[in-house]
Amino acid sequence: MIVQVVYLEAKEETLERLIEEAAYNAEESKKEKGVVQFDFLQQEDLPTKFMLYEIYEDEAALQAHRETPHFQRWVEVGVPLLAKARERVMYSLIA
């Protein structure tokens, strides 16, 4: 299993559009073979901050995800709505 956590921060003026794009990407990602879990979370005390919590069966599933049309849309449309660069942290399941 591979766990990827991605931290996002929206610009105030693009908040609603970012939510739409990230939610679309999350919903489509959940349909992919090899995706165990894909959650889009909003920070309660700072509503412009978000987290993507993604679990993949293996590296091949993660790479396949990055090649999907909805991920490409996210990169082209969603990412430019961010206030700063995404922060990705990779984890391996221990127990």
Sequence and secondary structure as in RCSB ss.txt:
>XXXX:A:sequence
MIVQVVYLEAKEETLERLIEEAAYNAEESKKEKGVVQFDFLQQEDLPTKFMLYEIYEDEAALQAHRETPHFQRWV
EVGVPLLAKARERVMYSLIA
>XXXX:A:secstr
 EEEEEEEEB GGGHHHHHHHHHHHHHHHTTSTTEEEEEEEE SS TTEEEEEEEESSHHHHHHHTTSHHHHHII
IIIGGGBSS  EEEEEE   
